[in-house]
Amino acid sequence: MSEPALKLVPETEEVGVKALSIVDQSKAIKIVDSETYLKAGSILTTIKEMIKEVEDTFTPICDAAFKAHRKAVEKRDGFLNPLKDAMKGVKGAMNNYDIEIERARIAEQKRLEDIARKEEEERRIQEAIEAEAEAKRNGATAQEAAQEAEAIISEEIYIPPVVLPKETPKVKGVSFRTIWKFRITNANAIPRQYLVPDEKAIGAVVRSSQGRIKIPGVEPYEERV
């Protein structure tokens, strides 16, 4: 596959020298009158011919290299893609397990906190009952005793957060990244600053109408090439 390319090396060097020489000539062109305009036109024709010569010289080499590259990529991907799929499958299973374990851990933390809160509420009620009875024994009116009990019950309850250790073992060389993504639920509700003009559709209208159809916020213009 490399033999044809090697035979073309001297020829490609010669073509390259000619191409760069013409580029240098084009840079020296200064159009100031009809004569220099015609000279520029002559150089332009030479450049077009040189472009064809460069393409004819290098395209076979590029095609051969492309075919060799494509075969190598196909060979590589035949082994690489199944490995990537296997890695994705195993990592996905590990991630699902990790999510399930974490969900169970958080649920258990909440269950234990709810139990602790209920116990504290019951203890607070019992304390309020005893305080009300004690106030009455000390000569407080029923209303005063009830207010003292209410003050105890209405105090904010603080429950120390329960933090259970994570149960998923750490595996050396395995890590997960959190990637935030999004899905559009209502395109009409998206603020204008997050919208992108459909340049393909605008260009199609401008070209087909040659700028005659006016689109608000769009200015058609001509460009010669």
C-alpha positions, 0 to 999 in steps of 0.5 A: 500500500505504501509503494505507490506513495514512495514513487510519488515523493519526488513528484510531490516535492516538485509540485509543492515547490511550484505551488508555493512559488505561485502563492508568492507571485499572487502575494506580489499582485497589486491591482492599480489599473487595467493592466495589473487587473489583467495580470491578476486574472492571469495569475488566477488562471494559473492558480486554478491550474495549479490546484488541479495539478496538486489534487491530481498528484496528492489525491491518490496518496490521500485515498490510499492512506485513507483506505489503510486508515479505515481498515486499521480503524475497523480492526481496532474497533472490532476489539475496542467497541465490545470492550467499551460496551462490556465496561459500560454494562458492568459500570452501569450495574455497579452504579444501579447497585450503588444507587439502590444501596444509597436509597436504602441508607437514606430511607433507614436514616429517615426511619431512625430519625422519625422514631427518635422524633416520636420518642422525643414528642412522647417524652415532651408530652409526658413532661408537660403532663407532669409539669402541669400537675406539679404547677397545680400542686404548687397553687397555680390556677388551671389556666396557668398550669395549662400554659406551663404545659403548653410552653413545654410542648411548643418548644422546638424539637431538635433531633440529631441527624442520623448518619449511617455509613455507606455500605458500597465498598470502594474499588481501586481504579473505579470511580463515577462522575456526576453529569447534570443533563436536562430534558425540555418539557415545554419549549414555549416556556424557554426564555429567549436568551436560551434560544438559537436562531435556525440559521439553516432555515433562514439561509434557505429563505434568503437564497431561494428568494434572493433576499426579497423575502424580509425576515424581521431581525435579518438583513440579507446581503450579497457576497461574490466569491 
